[in-house]
């Protein structure tokens, strides 16, 4: 059964304090791993797609990496505006994405 | 601008009442999806459609129904058979290569 587990559930950081979010997955025939950002009361916003182990992508203070079993979302020198829930999802043989429960990040100044 | 429009933003349902949530996209995407989001539960798949006039059940389809008569539209009906419908409902579409584009969601509350 396809499954996605994200950790930690919640993360509190001081502004400038770098950290990483984890996404462990089990999927039949990985076709892609996706990271989204979701602000309260809004729909998820696309961040990255990773397709194969060893792949990395960056956007501003965010960097996503992928191995055969997990993905990390590294946040470098975060700012309060990075506070949000970060969702990880995988696409396997089935077309629809399977989502994890998310990590809620709070960055204080 | 291309995107997905969900309406209404807030919806209140009385016990035993059917309600329909609207989802329209102008991205020319073939595939469309409905997810339900509850606090601490992440997104769970209700129904999805890869092409007009065809759709498949997701993991939590009981108490819901959909139609896909037009490429642009994928309405979701929450029937009286859904015993716990209070949740945040998200519609998405995709072109299979670049992930999903989500709407802004509909918050449904039972009163």
Interface residues (C-beta under 8 A of the other chain):
Chain A: X9 X32 X34 X36 X41 X42 X43 X44 X45 X46 X49 X87 X89 X95 X96 X97 X98 X99 X100 X101 X102
Chain B: X4 X6 X31 X33 X35 X40 X41 X42 X43 X44 X45 X48 X50 X58 X88 X90 X92 X96 X98 X99 X100 X101 X102 X103 X104 X105 X107
